[in-house]
Amino acid sequence: MTTRRSPLAIVLPLVVGAVQLASAYLVLGPPDLADAQVFLTGTASPTMAGSLAAAQLLLWIGLAIAFVAALASGLTRTVGAVQAASRGAIWAVAVIATGALILVAGIGHHVSAGGITLSGGSVPEARAQLAP
């Protein structure tokens, strides 16, 4: 037995996915693929910038998979009632988890962006680092 889906049920996942992609772009920006590659391949010592770039890359991959799944779900005209109910529950949890992940990653990105790490050196070198 198949049921016909409403237009809202088809369009809503696409709108939510697009909003998540836009918010991730505004909050995080695109990941630095060179740093992510160095971190993931292990060709150099791991750095904080590389680990953040790799985490951002994984977030973008997850968002892309979710958007493609929403697109496939929107293009599928009929689904079983049980499948629709389980998809709805899974979709709701995935949307909340993805939004929370974007929020946490954005907070971490913006909090760490303003810091200057000084290790060793002299007072004049420190003043040069802090000067505008």
Buried (B, 14 or more C-beta within 10 A) or exposed (E): EEEEBEEEBBEBBBEBBEEBBEBBEEBBEEBBEEBBBBBBEEEEEEEEBBBBBBBBBBBBEBBEEBBEBBEEBBEEEEBEEEEBEEBEEEBEEBBEEBBEBBEEBBEEBEEEEEEEEEEEEEEEEEEEEEEE
